[in-house]
Amino acid sequence: MLYIFVTLSPGCVAEDTLPALTKSIETECLCPFEIVVFSSLPLTRHGELFALSAVA
């Protein structure tokens, strides 16, 4: 399973943006995937992606 983590730009609505993104990814990706939307990516105090909280 491929997890794709995204944050949307201010003013973007997930319901409007995700169908086009999903269709675009489906044409290129041959494995199962899931798009996970965050208001902001979870970061450690060092500014790195906190991966464990992202997939939990």
MARPARO-310958 format. One record per residue: z, x, y of N, C-alpha, C, CB in turn; residue in three letters; residue number from 1. Coordinates in steps of 0.05 Angstrom, whole numbers, padded with zeros to 5 digits. Each point is the difference from the previous one (the first is absolute). Glycine has a CB too. Example, Ala and Ser with C-alpha at 12.3 -4.5 7.8 and 13.67 -1.06 7.14 Angstrom:
<nw->00156, nu->00264, nv->-00114, caw->00000, cau->-00018, cav->00024, cw->00000, cu->00018, cv->00024, cbw->00025, cbu->-00038, cbv->-00023, tivo->Ala, kedo->1>
<nw->-00039, nu->00031, nv->00044, caw->00001, cau->00016, cav->00024, cw->00014, cu->-00015, cv->00022, cbw->-00043, cbu->00024, cbv->-00013, tivo->Ser, kedo->2>
END
This chain:
<nw->00000, nu->00017, nv->-00023, caw->00000, cau->-00017, cav->00023, cw->00000, cu->00018, cv->00025, cbw->00024, cbu->-00037, cbv->-00025, tivo->Met, kedo->1>
<nw->-00042, nu->00031, nv->00043, caw->-00002, cau->00015, cav->00025, cw->00013, cu->-00017, cv->00022, cbw->-00042, cbu->00023, cbv->-00015, tivo->Leu, kedo->2>
<nw->00062, nu->-00012, nv->00028, caw->00013, cau->-00014, cav->00022, cw->-00012, cu->00011, cv->00026, cbw->00043, cbu->-00008, cbv->-00026, tivo->Tyr, kedo->3>
<nw->-00052, nu->-00010, nv->00044, caw->-00011, cau->00008, cav->00025, cw->00019, cu->-00011, cv->00022, cbw->-00048, cbu->00000, cbv->-00018, tivo->Ile, kedo->4>
<nw->00061, nu->00019, nv->00032, caw->00019, cau->-00007, cav->00021, cw->-00014, cu->00000, cv->00027, cbw->00039, cbu->00019, cbv->-00027, tivo->Phe, kedo->5>
<nw->-00036, nu->-00041, nv->00041, caw->-00013, cau->-00003, cav->00026, cw->00020, cu->-00010, cv->00021, cbw->-00045, cbu->-00008, cbv->-00022, tivo->Val, kedo->6>
<nw->00040, nu->00016, nv->00046, caw->00013, cau->-00012, cav->00023, cw->-00022, cu->-00011, cv->00018, cbw->00040, cbu->00032, cbv->-00002, tivo->Thr, kedo->7>
<nw->-00036, nu->-00055, nv->00013, caw->-00020, cau->-00012, cav->00017, cw->00004, cu->00006, cv->00029, cbw->-00004, cbu->-00037, cbv->-00033, tivo->Leu, kedo->8>
<nw->-00018, nu->00040, nv->00048, caw->00002, cau->00005, cav->00028, cw->00012, cu->-00025, cv->00014, cbw->-00040, cbu->00031, cbv->-00002, tivo->Ser, kedo->9>
<nw->00053, nu->-00026, nv->00025, caw->00012, cau->-00023, cav->00014, cw->-00022, cu->-00021, cv->00006, cbw->00035, cbu->00030, cbv->00021, tivo->Pro, kedo->10>
<nw->-00029, nu->-00054, nv->-00026, caw->-00020, cau->-00022, cav->00005, cw->-00016, cu->-00007, cv->-00024, cbw->-00002, cbu->00015, cbv->00046, tivo->Gly, kedo->11>
<nw->00002, nu->00002, nv->-00067, caw->-00015, cau->-00007, cav->-00025, cw->00016, cu->-00019, cv->-00016, cbw->-00023, cbu->00045, cbv->00000, tivo->Cys, kedo->12>
<nw->00010, nu->-00064, nv->-00012, caw->00013, cau->-00019, cav->-00017, cw->-00008, cu->00006, cv->-00029, cbw->00001, cbu->-00036, cbv->00037, tivo->Val, kedo->13>
<nw->00018, nu->00039, nv->-00055, caw->-00005, cau->00007, cav->-00027, cw->-00019, cu->-00019, cv->-00014, cbw->00045, cbu->00021, cbv->-00002, tivo->Ala, kedo->14>
<nw->-00042, nu->-00047, nv->00007, caw->-00017, cau->-00020, cav->-00013, cw->-00029, cu->00003, cv->00008, cbw->00039, cbu->-00031, cbv->-00001, tivo->Glu, kedo->15>
<nw->-00044, nu->00042, nv->00025, caw->-00028, cau->00003, cav->00009, cw->-00011, cu->00027, cv->-00009, cbw->00010, cbu->-00028, cbv->00040, tivo->Asp, kedo->16>
<nw->00007, nu->00048, nv->-00042, caw->-00009, cau->00027, cav->-00006, cw->-00002, cu->00007, cv->-00030, cbw->00020, cbu->00013, cbv->00043, tivo->Thr, kedo->17>
<nw->-00001, nu->-00022, nv->-00058, caw->00002, cau->00008, cav->-00028, cw->-00024, cu->-00009, cv->-00018, cbw->00049, cbu->-00002, cbv->00006, tivo->Leu, kedo->18>
<nw->-00060, nu->-00022, nv->-00002, caw->-00023, cau->-00007, cav->-00018, cw->-00024, cu->00019, cv->00003, cbw->00014, cbu->-00047, cbv->00004, tivo->Pro, kedo->19>
<nw->-00020, nu->00056, nv->00021, caw->-00022, cau->00019, cav->00004, cw->00007, cu->00027, cv->-00012, cbw->-00013, cbu->-00025, cbv->00041, tivo->Ala, kedo->20>
<nw->00038, nu->00034, nv->-00037, caw->00009, cau->00025, cav->-00011, cw->-00001, cu->-00001, cv->-00031, cbw->00029, cbu->00008, cbv->00040, tivo->Leu, kedo->21>
<nw->-00019, nu->-00029, nv->-00052, caw->-00001, cau->-00003, cav->-00029, cw->-00028, cu->00001, cv->-00011, cbw->00042, cbu->-00028, cbv->00003, tivo->Thr, kedo->22>
<nw->-00060, nu->00014, nv->00010, caw->-00028, cau->-00001, cav->-00009, cw->-00012, cu->00028, cv->00002, cbw->-00005, cbu->-00048, cbv->00014, tivo->Lys, kedo->23>
<nw->00011, nu->00062, nv->00007, caw->-00011, cau->00028, cav->00004, cw->00011, cu->00018, cv->-00022, cbw->-00003, cbu->-00008, cbv->00049, tivo->Ser, kedo->24>
<nw->00028, nu->00006, nv->-00055, caw->00012, cau->00018, cav->-00020, cw->-00010, cu->-00007, cv->-00028, cbw->00041, cbu->00004, cbv->00028, tivo->Ile, kedo->25>
<nw->-00045, nu->-00030, nv->-00034, caw->-00010, cau->-00008, cav->-00026, cw->-00027, cu->00011, cv->-00007, cbw->00026, cbu->-00042, cbv->00006, tivo->Glu, kedo->26>
<nw->-00043, nu->00047, nv->00015, caw->-00026, cau->00011, cav->-00006, cw->00001, cu->00030, cv->-00007, cbw->-00019, cbu->-00034, cbv->00032, tivo->Thr, kedo->27>
<nw->00040, nu->00047, nv->-00024, caw->00003, cau->00029, cav->-00004, cw->00019, cu->00007, cv->-00022, cbw->-00011, cbu->00007, cbv->00047, tivo->Glu, kedo->28>
<nw->00032, nu->-00023, nv->-00051, caw->00022, cau->00007, cav->-00018, cw->-00004, cu->-00014, cv->-00027, cbw->00031, cbu->00006, cbv->00039, tivo->Cys, kedo->29>
<nw->-00031, nu->00009, nv->-00061, caw->-00004, cau->-00012, cav->-00026, cw->00026, cu->-00005, cv->-00015, cbw->-00044, cbu->00023, cbv->-00001, tivo->Leu, kedo->30>
<nw->00067, nu->-00017, nv->00014, caw->00026, cau->-00004, cav->-00013, cw->00014, cu->-00023, cv->00013, cbw->00003, cbu->00049, cbv->-00013, tivo->Cys, kedo->31>
<nw->00017, nu->-00061, nv->00000, caw->00016, cau->-00021, cav->00013, cw->00015, cu->00011, cv->00024, cbw->00004, cbu->-00024, cbv->-00044, tivo->Pro, kedo->32>
<nw->-00003, nu->00009, nv->00065, caw->00014, cau->00009, cav->00024, cw->00016, cu->-00023, cv->00013, cbw->-00035, cbu->00035, cbv->00007, tivo->Phe, kedo->33>
<nw->00054, nu->-00027, nv->00009, caw->00015, cau->-00020, cav->00015, cw->00004, cu->00011, cv->00028, cbw->00024, cbu->-00017, cbv->-00041, tivo->Glu, kedo->34>
<nw->-00029, nu->00000, nv->00061, caw->00003, cau->00008, cav->00028, cw->00028, cu->-00009, cv->00009, cbw->-00050, cbu->-00003, cbv->00009, tivo->Ile, kedo->35>
<nw->00066, nu->00022, nv->00001, caw->00027, cau->-00006, cav->00009, cw->00000, cu->00004, cv->00030, cbw->00021, cbu->00014, cbv->-00044, tivo->Val, kedo->36>
<nw->-00014, nu->-00035, nv->00059, caw->00001, cau->00001, cav->00029, cw->00028, cu->00005, cv->00010, cbw->-00039, cbu->-00031, cbv->00003, tivo->Val, kedo->37>
<nw->00042, nu->00051, nv->00014, caw->00026, cau->00006, cav->00013, cw->-00003, cu->-00003, cv->00030, cbw->00012, cbu->00032, cbv->-00037, tivo->Phe, kedo->38>
<nw->00010, nu->-00041, nv->00050, caw->00000, cau->00000, cav->00029, cw->00000, cu->00029, cv->00010, cbw->00024, cbu->-00045, cbv->00001, tivo->Ser, kedo->39>
<nw->-00011, nu->00062, nv->-00015, caw->-00001, cau->00029, cav->00005, cw->00007, cu->00014, cv->-00027, cbw->00014, cbu->-00005, cbv->00050, tivo->Ser, kedo->40>
<nw->-00026, nu->00028, nv->-00054, caw->00005, cau->00013, cav->-00026, cw->00028, cu->00011, cv->-00001, cbw->-00049, cbu->00012, cbv->-00003, tivo->Leu, kedo->41>
<nw->00062, nu->-00014, nv->-00020, caw->00028, cau->00011, cav->-00002, cw->-00001, cu->00030, cv->-00001, cbw->00014, cbu->-00041, cbv->-00025, tivo->Pro, kedo->42>
<nw->-00001, nu->00054, nv->00044, caw->00000, cau->00029, cav->00002, cw->00028, cu->00011, cv->-00005, cbw->-00038, cbu->-00003, cbv->00033, tivo->Leu, kedo->43>
<nw->00039, nu->00028, nv->-00043, caw->00025, cau->00014, cav->-00002, cw->00008, cu->00010, cv->00027, cbw->-00010, cbu->00013, cbv->-00048, tivo->Thr, kedo->44>
<nw->00033, nu->-00001, nv->00050, caw->00009, cau->00011, cav->00026, cw->-00017, cu->00024, cv->00008, cbw->00046, cbu->-00016, cbv->-00009, tivo->Arg, kedo->45>
<nw->-00062, nu->00027, nv->-00009, caw->-00018, cau->00022, cav->00006, cw->-00028, cu->-00009, cv->00006, cbw->00028, cbu->00028, cbv->-00030, tivo->His, kedo->46>
<nw->-00032, nu->-00054, nv->00031, caw->-00026, cau->-00011, cav->00007, cw->-00020, cu->-00003, cv->-00023, cbw->00008, cbu->00019, cbv->00044, tivo->Gly, kedo->47>
<nw->00001, nu->-00014, nv->-00068, caw->-00017, cau->-00003, cav->-00024, cw->00002, cu->-00028, cv->-00011, cbw->00005, cbu->00049, cbv->-00010, tivo->Glu, kedo->48>
<nw->-00026, nu->-00058, nv->-00004, caw->00000, cau->-00027, cav->-00012, cw->00022, cu->-00001, cv->-00021, cbw->-00050, cbu->-00005, cbv->00009, tivo->Leu, kedo->49>
<nw->00067, nu->-00016, nv->-00007, caw->00021, cau->-00004, cav->-00020, cw->-00012, cu->-00017, cv->-00022, cbw->00037, cbu->00003, cbv->00035, tivo->Phe, kedo->50>
<nw->-00050, nu->00010, nv->-00054, caw->-00016, cau->-00013, cav->-00021, cw->00017, cu->-00019, cv->-00017, cbw->-00030, cbu->00040, cbv->00000, tivo->Ala, kedo->51>
<nw->00055, nu->-00033, nv->-00006, caw->00016, cau->-00016, cav->-00018, cw->00004, cu->-00028, cv->00012, cbw->00022, cbu->00041, cbv->-00018, tivo->Leu, kedo->52>
<nw->-00017, nu->-00042, nv->00044, caw->00004, cau->-00027, cav->00012, cw->-00026, cu->-00015, cv->00004, cbw->00040, cbu->00018, cbv->00023, tivo->Ser, kedo->53>
<nw->-00062, nu->-00003, nv->-00023, caw->-00026, cau->-00013, cav->00004, cw->-00008, cu->-00016, cv->-00025, cbw->-00013, cbu->00036, cbv->00031, tivo->Ala, kedo->54>
<nw->00019, nu->-00026, nv->-00055, caw->-00008, cau->-00014, cav->-00024, cw->00021, cu->-00018, cv->-00012, cbw->-00030, cbu->00038, cbv->-00009, tivo->Val, kedo->55>
<nw->00054, nu->-00038, nv->00020, caw->00022, cau->-00016, cav->-00010, cw->-00003, cu->-00029, cv->00008, cbw->00029, cbu->00039, cbv->00002, tivo->Ala, kedo->56>
END
